[in-house]
Amino acid sequence: MAEHFDSDILDQVEDGLKEPDLFRVLLLNDDYTTQDFVVEVLVGIFHKQPVDATRIMMDVHQKGRGVVGLYPYDIAATKVNQVKDLAKMREFPLKCVMEKA
């Protein structure tokens, strides 16, 4: 009977667990931030390969925004703040935002 009880508890625990909500991180286009800086941000902060970073940068440039990735809330918020801090330090108005996926 103890084994049956243990498996019931495990089933209840597993039923109560869920994946964390994901947030989409986006870069927004502006008329001043250089394309090189956007690629630098994508490689340095988001660890994108240069070819992927260039593709995302072109989305930002041509479409007005580019999806960088999906992350749990804490990671997304941290990356948004890292972009904001680096852009401010380098005197670019690059905007990075997050939205629930």
N, C-alpha and C positions, 0 to 999 in steps of 0.2 A: 504494500500500500504506500510506503514511503516513496518508492520510485515513481509511482503514478502521481503522487502529490508534487514531487519535484518537477516533473515534466509539465504539469499544469501551470506551475509558477513560471517556468521558463517560457511557456507559450504566452502567458499574460505579459511578461516583461518584453518579449519580442514584439508583441502586438502594440505595446505602448511606445516603442522606439520608432522614430521616423527620421528621415534624412533632413538635414537643416535646409531652410529656404535658401535659394540661390539668388544672387543679385548680378545683374548685367552691368558691367563697367564700360562706359563709353567715353571717347574723346570727342570734343566738339570743335568744329572749324572756327577760325578767326582769320582776320586779314594780316596779322603781324607775326604769329609764331612760325618759325621756319620749319620746312619739311624735315630738315636734318635733325632739328631738336625733337620733333615728334618721333622719328625713328629711334633716336637716342633714348627717349623715355620708354618706348616699347621694348627695346632690347634690355635696357638697364633695370627698369622697375618691374616689367612684366615678363622678362626672360624669354622674349620672342626671338626666333631666328631672324636674321636680317631680311630674308626674302618675305617672311610673314609680316614683319614690321613694316616693310615697304608697302605691301598690299593693304594693310590696315590704314597706313598714313594716306594712301591714295583714296580710300573710302572716305576718310575724314575730309580730305581736300575736295573731292568731287561730289560727295553726297551730303556734306555738312556734318556728318558724324560717322564714327566707326566703332564697331563693337570690339572691345579688347578681349573680353572673356567673361565667364560665369564663375562666381566665387561665393562662398558663405559670407554672411554679413560682415564679420570682423575683418576678414581678409580684404574684401572689397573696400570697406571704409578705410583701412590702412593704406591701400594702394592709391585711393583717391587723394588722401592727405599727402602721400609721398609726391604725387604728381604736382599737387598744389604748391607744396613747399619748394620743389625743384624749379618749377616755372617762375615762382616769385623770386627765388634767388638769382635766376638767370634773366629776369625781367621780361618774361613772356606772359601774355594773357591766356595761355592755354587752359581750357576748362576740361575737367574730368568729373563725370557724374556717375551715379549708380542708380539703378531702378530695379525693382523686384522683377525677377524673370518669370 
